[in-house]
Amino acid sequence: MTSPKIEIITCATLMIETESIRLETETAKKAIEVSDCFSREYSFIDTHMSMLADQIEEHADDPEAIEILEASRAKLVARAKKALTMLNAIEQLLHDDTPRAKVYHLPVRRKGIQEAP
């Protein structure tokens, strides 16, 4: 039979380990959510940039249409920068060495986006 002191220490150690696992799990879930959100956002931006490029070609001789399309492209570029900020945040989280932020590396697709603004 173990002494009450050893049981208390064992119980406390188990509680600390359980809390650590819970925090890591929550962090991993949040990282997955951010990763999924980035993938959806990038897909949206990629699709719309392709459509805008096609429309700009079609309306090359219409300065008014080009101005509107260029404004739309500028909005998409701003949105892409926000998505990159999100991606950088998740990468920073994944490389953080604190115990509560230590999670497994997740596959985050970067496709054509290379660097943050």
C-alpha positions as CSV (number, residue, x, y, z in Angstrom):
1,M,0.0,0.0,0.0
2,T,1.4,3.4,-0.9
3,S,1.6,6.3,1.5
4,P,-0.9,9.2,1.3
5,K,2.0,11.6,0.5
6,I,3.0,9.5,-2.6
7,E,-0.6,9.3,-3.7
8,I,-1.0,13.1,-3.5
9,I,2.2,13.7,-5.4
10,T,1.2,11.1,-8.1
11,C,-2.3,12.6,-8.3
12,A,-0.9,16.2,-8.6
13,T,1.6,15.0,-11.3
14,L,-1.2,13.3,-13.2
15,M,-3.4,16.5,-13.0
16,I,-0.5,18.7,-14.3
17,E,0.1,16.2,-17.2
18,T,-3.6,16.1,-18.0
19,E,-3.8,19.9,-18.1
20,S,-0.8,20.1,-20.3
21,I,-2.3,17.6,-22.8
22,R,-5.6,19.5,-22.7
23,L,-3.8,22.8,-23.6
24,E,-1.8,21.1,-26.3
25,T,-5.0,19.6,-27.7
26,E,-6.8,23.0,-27.7
27,T,-3.8,24.6,-29.4
28,A,-3.7,21.9,-32.0
29,K,-7.5,22.3,-32.7
30,K,-7.1,26.0,-33.1
31,A,-4.1,25.5,-35.4
32,I,-6.2,23.1,-37.6
33,E,-9.0,25.7,-37.7
34,V,-6.6,28.4,-38.8
35,S,-5.0,26.1,-41.4
36,D,-8.4,25.1,-42.8
37,C,-9.5,28.8,-42.9
38,F,-6.3,29.7,-44.8
39,S,-6.8,26.9,-47.3
40,R,-10.3,28.1,-48.0
41,E,-9.2,31.7,-48.2
42,Y,-6.4,31.0,-50.6
43,S,-8.7,28.9,-52.8
44,F,-11.1,31.9,-53.0
45,I,-8.4,34.4,-53.8
46,D,-6.8,32.1,-56.4
47,T,-10.1,31.5,-58.2
48,H,-11.1,35.2,-58.2
49,M,-7.6,36.4,-59.3
50,S,-7.8,34.0,-62.3
51,M,-11.3,35.3,-63.2
52,L,-10.1,38.9,-62.8
53,A,-7.1,38.3,-65.1
54,D,-9.5,36.9,-67.8
55,Q,-11.8,39.8,-67.5
56,I,-9.0,42.3,-67.7
57,E,-7.9,40.7,-71.0
58,E,-11.4,40.8,-72.3
59,H,-11.9,44.5,-71.5
60,A,-8.4,45.7,-72.3
61,D,-9.8,48.5,-74.5
62,D,-12.3,49.8,-71.9
63,P,-10.5,52.1,-69.4
64,E,-13.5,52.4,-67.1
65,A,-13.9,48.6,-66.9
66,I,-10.1,48.2,-66.3
67,E,-10.2,50.7,-63.5
68,I,-13.0,48.8,-61.7
69,L,-11.3,45.5,-62.3
70,E,-8.0,46.8,-60.9
71,A,-9.8,48.1,-57.8
72,S,-11.2,44.6,-57.4
73,R,-7.7,43.1,-57.8
74,A,-6.3,45.5,-55.2
75,K,-9.0,44.3,-52.7
76,L,-8.0,40.7,-53.4
77,V,-4.3,41.5,-52.9
78,A,-5.2,43.1,-49.5
79,R,-7.2,39.9,-48.7
80,A,-4.2,37.8,-49.6
81,K,-2.0,39.8,-47.3
82,K,-4.5,39.1,-44.4
83,A,-4.4,35.4,-45.3
84,L,-0.6,35.5,-45.2
85,T,-0.7,37.1,-41.8
86,M,-3.0,34.3,-40.7
87,L,-0.5,31.7,-42.1
88,N,2.4,33.4,-40.4
89,A,0.5,33.3,-37.1
90,I,-0.1,29.6,-37.3
91,E,3.5,28.9,-38.3
92,Q,4.7,31.0,-35.3
93,L,2.4,29.0,-33.1
94,L,3.7,25.7,-34.5
95,H,7.3,26.7,-33.9
96,D,6.7,28.2,-30.4
97,D,8.6,26.2,-27.8
98,T,6.4,26.9,-24.8
99,P,4.8,23.7,-23.5
100,R,1.2,24.9,-24.1
101,A,1.8,25.9,-27.7
102,K,3.8,22.9,-28.7
103,V,1.8,21.0,-31.3
104,Y,2.5,18.7,-34.2
105,H,3.3,20.2,-37.5
106,L,0.2,20.5,-39.7
107,P,0.3,20.3,-43.5
108,V,-0.4,23.9,-44.6
109,R,-0.4,24.5,-48.3
110,R,1.2,27.7,-49.4
111,K,0.8,27.2,-53.2
112,G,1.9,30.4,-54.9
113,I,2.1,32.8,-51.9
114,Q,5.7,33.1,-50.7
115,E,6.2,35.9,-48.2
116,A,4.4,38.1,-45.8
117,P,4.0,41.8,-46.5
